[in-house]
């Protein structure tokens, strides 16, 4: 059985501006890490949980 030939030219596609792309996932991960560290700092300095500090409990 013969294989199909490989294309000689491969298209160069631009990175999508919306949706799941590397930039948005990296930015989302950095924001999540920053939020987690800030929550730990708030709990350490106030000696209360984050939900208590926000007045939810």
N, C-alpha and C positions, 0 to 999 in steps of 0.2 A: 504494500500500500504506500503510495507516495504522499509526502507531506506538502501542505500548502506553502507557497513561498512567503518569506517574511517581507513586509513592506520596506521599500528603500528609504522612504521619507516618513519620519514620525512627527505628528503635529505637536507644536508647543502651545499648550493651553495656559491661559492666564489663571492665576489663583482667584477663586471666587471671592467677592467682597462680602457676601452674606452667607450664613449657614455655618456648617462645620468646616472650618479651615484651620490651618496651623496657628495663624495669628490670633484668632478669636479664642481658640482653646488655650493658648499660652496666657493670654490676658485674663481669661476666666480663672485659670489655675493660680495665677499670681494674686488676683483679688481674693480668692478663697483662702490662700495662705495668710495674707495680710489680715483678713477678718478673723481667722482663727487665733492668730497671735494677739490681736487687739482684745478679743474675748478673754484670753488667758490673762492679759495685763489688767483688765477691768476686774476680773475675779480676784486676782492677787492683791490689788491695791484696795479694793472695797471690802474684802473678806465676805462677800456675798456672791451668790450665783448670778449668772447673767440674766436669767428670767426674773429674779428678785430685783435686781438692779433696774431692769426695765419696767418693773411694777406689774408684771404679768402673774406673779404668784403672791 
